[in-house]
Amino acid sequence: MIAGDPAGAAVTVTFGPEWYEGEESTFEYWRWSRGSAEIVIHNRSTTPIEVGLDFDLRAVDGRTIRVVQDQALCWKGHVGRESIPVRLERITLAPGDNRLTFETDTPPSVPFGDTLRPVAFNLRNLVIHFRLDNAHRIAP
């Protein structure tokens, strides 16, 4: 979801091949990863913009996850069966593609029950918030 986008779809999000297809319930949406994975946020503007990202992370087993943009650590934490809320307040998106990598220190595992696919963690309820001071910088 993209919130407060003054130009209408000024950014798009693409999930790398390390992600399974999206899933959803009545109240949430998510994607499981096969291991370390990336998303690409494409800034259609000709100038950099600053956004905030809100999402939850969850795993079937305990693991450390790092979120990295251009080799800079944005967030690091322990993730397990309970959803962990993550807020990245100020992420600068250069014009074009911007990669965010979700790195895990543990290989994927096959959970008991509903699936036989190996999974590492899931990214839930991703929301991109545009900062109000960006409105003058977004070119169509």
C-alpha positions in Angstrom: 0.0 0.0 0.0 1.2 3.5 -0.8 -0.1 6.2 1.5 -0.1 9.9 0.9 1.3 9.7 -2.6 0.7 13.2 -4.0 1.6 12.3 -7.6 -0.3 9.0 -7.7 1.9 5.9 -8.1 5.1 7.9 -7.9 6.7 4.7 -6.7 6.2 1.0 -7.5 7.4 -2.0 -5.6 8.8 -5.2 -7.2 9.5 -8.3 -5.2 12.7 -10.3 -6.2 12.6 -14.0 -7.1 13.4 -15.0 -3.5 9.8 -14.2 -2.5 6.8 -16.5 -2.9 3.5 -15.2 -4.3 1.5 -12.8 -2.1 -1.0 -14.2 0.3 -3.8 -12.4 2.2 -6.5 -12.8 4.9 -9.3 -10.5 5.8 -7.0 -8.3 7.8 -3.5 -8.8 6.5 -1.3 -9.4 3.4 2.1 -11.0 3.3 4.8 -12.8 1.3 7.1 -15.6 2.5 10.7 -15.6 1.5 12.9 -18.5 0.6 15.8 -16.9 2.5 17.5 -13.5 2.2 15.4 -11.5 -0.3 15.1 -8.1 -1.8 12.4 -5.6 -2.9 13.0 -2.9 -5.4 11.2 0.4 -4.9 11.2 2.4 -8.1 11.0 6.2 -7.8 9.5 7.6 -11.0 10.4 11.1 -10.0 13.5 12.9 -11.4 14.5 13.9 -7.9 15.1 12.0 -4.7 12.2 11.6 -2.3 12.0 10.7 1.3 9.5 8.1 2.5 8.7 6.1 5.6 8.2 2.3 5.5 6.0 0.4 7.9 5.8 -3.4 7.9 5.8 -6.5 10.1 8.2 -9.4 10.0 7.5 -12.9 11.2 9.2 -16.3 11.0 8.5 -19.9 11.9 11.7 -20.1 13.9 13.9 -17.6 15.7 16.3 -15.7 13.5 18.0 -12.3 13.1 16.9 -10.2 10.1 18.8 -7.1 8.8 17.2 -4.6 6.5 19.9 -3.0 4.3 19.7 -0.2 1.7 22.9 0.4 -0.4 25.1 -1.4 2.2 23.7 0.8 5.0 21.9 -0.9 7.9 18.3 0.4 8.3 17.1 -2.1 10.9 18.2 -5.3 12.7 16.2 -7.4 15.1 15.2 -10.9 16.2 12.1 -12.3 14.6 10.1 -15.3 15.6 6.5 -16.6 15.6 5.1 -13.3 16.8 4.9 -10.4 14.3 7.5 -7.7 14.9 6.5 -4.2 13.8 9.2 -2.3 12.0 9.1 1.4 11.1 11.8 2.9 8.9 11.3 6.7 9.4 13.5 8.3 6.7 14.4 6.3 3.6 15.7 8.3 0.7 14.7 7.0 -2.7 16.9 8.1 -5.5 15.3 8.4 -9.0 15.0 4.9 -10.5 15.5 1.6 -8.7 16.2 1.5 -4.9 17.0 -2.0 -3.4 16.1 -3.0 0.1 17.6 -6.3 1.1 16.2 -8.4 3.9 19.1 -10.6 5.1 18.6 -13.6 7.4 21.3 -15.4 9.4 19.4 -18.8 9.2 18.5 -21.0 6.3 14.9 -21.6 5.5 13.0 -24.4 7.1 9.9 -26.4 6.3 7.2 -25.7 8.9 4.9 -28.4 10.2 1.3 -28.5 8.9 0.0 -26.3 6.0 2.9 -26.2 3.6 5.9 -28.3 2.4 7.8 -25.3 0.9 10.9 -24.0 2.7 10.4 -20.6 4.2 12.6 -18.2 6.1 10.4 -15.2 7.1 7.5 -13.2 5.9 7.0 -9.5 5.2 3.6 -8.4 6.2 1.4 -5.3 5.6 4.1 -3.2 3.8 3.0 0.5 3.7 5.0 3.3 2.1 4.3 6.7 3.6 5.2 9.9 1.7 6.4 12.7 3.7 4.5 16.0 3.2 7.7 17.9 2.5 8.1 15.8 -0.7 5.1 17.1 -2.4 7.0 19.9 -4.1 9.7 17.5 -5.3 7.7 14.9 -7.2 7.6 15.4 -10.9 5.1 13.5 -13.0 
